[in-house]
């Protein structure tokens, strides 16, 4: 038995020396042209699949609105700008450069068909080591990741025409307008309207996104290379726009659950309407008017405030405190009420 252990120890030492030589002298060829040794690709891909299945969230965590058209469109627009270079989009081939990677990133129509939504969430959130697949740039933004997954979940049944209907043909359209609409008048419930914000509010938001103090994988990608001068031009273009009176359906229901919450303050937290309206000036420098803002966007932001993931400027702690005790149902009620208000009436 002693001889067996001695033999095993000697083999281990020899193996260690051989491994050190391979690494130290660069004997292993890492060229992407050469590919992997036989069996290595199978081992790596099997490890990847099993790792994803082990760590992905439960299927019960997939949101009910995964098939919402607005959510799918938001995911498609971000994917077009941030991911399509490697994975292409339905009806489009992958670039020659992407296909020269090792391993080559799969075409999205092929990749999306192999996974359930909860698996795709984990892959987008965590990324994959040594594959060129990045993790999501911002922590705590599962709401954004689910929008990407909503798009990926729809991809297997999509045609090139379906893709164009979601994102346009990309010819000359302003980058901001693709998501936020012409003049900032977004009709996508998951994307905020910019036309009801002041230039100063837009400037602050873009600087916070660019600097990473306000986490958002979507907006950090959009703002990362913006200069201060470009931010000022964008803010002036969209912040100067005037809201149309018919942009949101007007309602003055004071018996709505959201109205009661919005108008109710406490000793520790003032009423929502005291800072955000209705009934306050629309050109306030810090707090944005919420009347007519996109419903799903408001809902996601309130949840971020409540859960401590929102970030922002020096006064961000005020909203974290204001939202910390809100339930999901209360957040939904607030978002519905504010989104249903007529911004033009509030701004008068």
N, C-alpha and C positions, 0 to 999 in steps of 0.2 A: 504493500500500500504506500509505503514511504517513497518507493521508486516512481509510482504513478504520480504522486504529488510533485516530485522533483521534475518529472517529465513535463507535466502541465505548467509548472512554473517556468521552466526553460522555454517552452513554446510561447508563453505569455510575454516573456522578456524579448524573445526574437520578434514576436508580432509587434510589440511596442517599438522596437528599433526600426523595423521595416516601415511602420506607419510614420515614425518621425522622419525617416529618410525620404519617404514619398512627399511629405509636407515640406520639409526643410529644403529639399533640392528641387522642388517644383516638378516632380516626376509625373504627377497626375495632370493630364491635359484638360484644362478647363475651357477649351475652345467650344463656342456654341456650334461651330461647324461639325465637330466630331461626334456630338451626341453623347449619350451615356453608354456605359458598359452594359452588356446583356443582363437583363433582369433588374437593373437599377431603376429604370423608368417605372416598371410595374410596382416595385417596392415603394417608391416615392408617391405615386398616384394613389395606391391603396392606402398608404398612411394618411394622405390628405383626405380621402373620402371618409375614412373611419374617424378621423379627428373631428371633422365637421359634424358628423352624425352624433358623436358623443357630446359635443359642447354646444350645439345649437339649442335655442330656447324651445320650449314645448309648443306644440301646434296650437294650443289654446291661447297663446300670446299673439297670434296673428290678428291684427285689428279687423273689425267688422267692415271697415270702409276700404279694404284692400282692392276692391274692384271699382272704386269711385273714379270717374273719368278725370276729374280735376287732379286727383292725386297721381294717376297714371301719367297725365301730361306733365306735371312738375318733375316727376322722375325721368321722363323721356327727355325733357329739355336739359336737365343737368347731365344725364348720360351722354347726350349728343356732344356737349362741350368738354366733358372731363374723361369719358371712358371710351368713346367710339373710335378713337385713334387706334386702340389695341383690338377692341372687340367688334368694331363695325356696328351697323344697325340692320334691321331687316331689309332685305333687298339690295344691300351694299356689300361688296367684298372687303375683306381685311386688307390693310395696306401691306405692301411688300416688306416694309421694315418690320411690322408686327409679326409677319409670318417668318421672318428670319430669326426671331427670338427662340431660345431653347430653355424651357418648353414654350412653344408658340401659344399665345393666348387664344382660346377657342372663340369661334364666331359666337356672338351672343345668342343667336337663334338655336344653336346647338347646345350651348352651356345651360341656358335657362330651362330647357326641356328636361334636364336631368335632375333638377332639384325641386324640393318643396319650398314654399315661402320662408319657413323658419330657418331652413338651411342657407338660403340665399341671404337672409338677414345677417347670419353669423359671418359669412364670407365677406360681405360688404363692410361690416363693422370691423372685423378683425384683420382682414387681408390674409395673405399666404406668404410665408417666408420663402426666400430664394426662388421666387417665381415672377417677380415684377408686379404682383398684385398688391396694391397699397391698402392699408387700413383706412377707415373713415377719418378725415382730418380733425374732427371735433368730438370731444367726449360728451356723453349725456344727450346726444341728439338722435335718439332712436326714432323720433317722429320723422326726421328727414330720411333716415335709412329705410323706413317702411315705404316712403314714397318711391325710392329707387326700386325696392322690391315689388311694389305695385306695378311698375312698368315692366320689370323683368318677368313677372308672373303672366303678363299679357303678351309678351314677345312671341312665344311659340305659335300663336294663332295670327300674328300680324303679317301684313304684306308691306311692300314698299310704299304703297299708297296710304296705308294706315299710319305708317311712320311719318310721312310728309304731313298728313292731317294733324298730327300731334305737334310737330316741331317746325313746320314750314320747310321751305327748300334751302334756307340758310343763305340766300343770295341778297346781301346788302342790308338785312334787317339789323337794327340796332340791338346790341347784346342785351341791354337792360329791358328793352321793350319786348323781347321774346318771351320773357316771363311776366313782366309787370304791365304789359299792355301799352298801347300808344298813349303818350301823355301821362303814364303811370296809373291809368284807370283799369287796373286788373279786374278781370271777370272770373278769375280762378280763385276759389274760396281758400286755397292753401297758400296763396301768394298775396302779400300785403299790397293794398293800394298806396301808391306814393303821392297821388295828387291831393290827398288830404293831410299831408305832412308839410311842415315848413322846410325851406332849404337848410336851415340850421340843424333840424332833426335828422334829415337825410345825411348831412355831412358827418354828424357825430356817429351815426350808425355805421357808415361806411368805414370811417377811421377805426372804430371798435372792431369791426369784422376784419379789416386788414391787419390790425395789430394783435388779433387773437383774444382781446378782452371780452368779446361777445362771441361765444363759440357757435359756429355754423359751418358744416362741411360744404354746403351749397354756396353760401355767401363769402366764405373765406376763399374759395376757389375763384369766385367772380371778382373779388376785390384785391387779391394778393399783389397784383402788379400795378395797381392804380397809383398815380402820383397825387399829391395834394391838389394840384391844378386840375387834374381830371376829375377828382372828387367834387371840387367846387363847381365845375361845369355841369356834371350830372345832377348835383343838388339843385342848381339854378334852373335846369331844364325841367325837372319833374316837380320840384317843390313850388315852382311858380304857377303850375297848372291849377285851374279852378275846377272844383268838383261839380259835375252835373247834378241838378236837383233830382233827377230820376235814376241816379246810379244805384240807390238803395231804396227798398220799399219802406215808406215812412210808416211809423207806428208810434202812438203815444200811449200804449197800454201801460198804465201804472199798476195794473193788477198782475202783470207778467212777473213770474218768479225772479227773472233777471233784474227787473226794475226795482223790486224791493231790496235785492242784494246791493245793487249799484248805488242806491240812495241811502243805504243804512250805514252809518258810521259807528265806531266804538270809541271808547276813551283812548285806545291805543292806535287805532287805524281810522283815518277819515273816510268818508264815503267816496266811492270811485268817481262820482260825478263832480266832486269838489275840485279834483285835479284834471279830470279828463272830459268834463262836460257830460250831458248837455248843460248849456247855460254859462259857459266860460269862454274866454277869448280863444279863437282858433289859431292865433299866431303866438301862442305861448312858446317860449324858447326851449323848455325842457320836456314837459309832458305832452304827448300827442293827443289830439282829439280822436276819440274812438268811434264816434257816430258814423255808421256806414262802412266801417272797416270790414275786411273779409272775415267771415265767421270761423272757418277752420283755423285760420291763422291766429285769430284772437285766442281760440281754445288752446292751441299748442303753446302759445306764449305764456298764458296763465299757468299752464302745467309746468313749464320750465321755471317760472318764478317760484311756484310752490315747492318744486323739488330741488331748488338751489342750483339749477344748471344754466340759468339765463345769462348771467354776466351783464356787462354794460358799463355805464359811466359811474361817477362818484356817488350818485344817489341810488344805485341799483338795490342797495340794501332796503330801501323804503318799500319797494314793490315785493321783495322777497318776504318782508314782514307782513305786508298787506295780504298776500296770497297764501301764506303758509298753512292756514287752517281750512282752505276751500276744498270741498269734495269734488269729485268728477262731475256730479250732477249740477252742483252750483256753478262750476266753471262753464259747463255747457249752457246753462241758463243765462249767464252773463254774456257769453259770446253771442248767443242768439239775439238777445235784446239790443246790445250795442250795434250789431251788424244790421239789424232791422231799422235803425234810426236813420232819418234823412240828414245827411251831413250838411247840406246847403242850409237847412233850417237852423241847425246848430251853430253854423258859422256866422249867422246874421247878428 
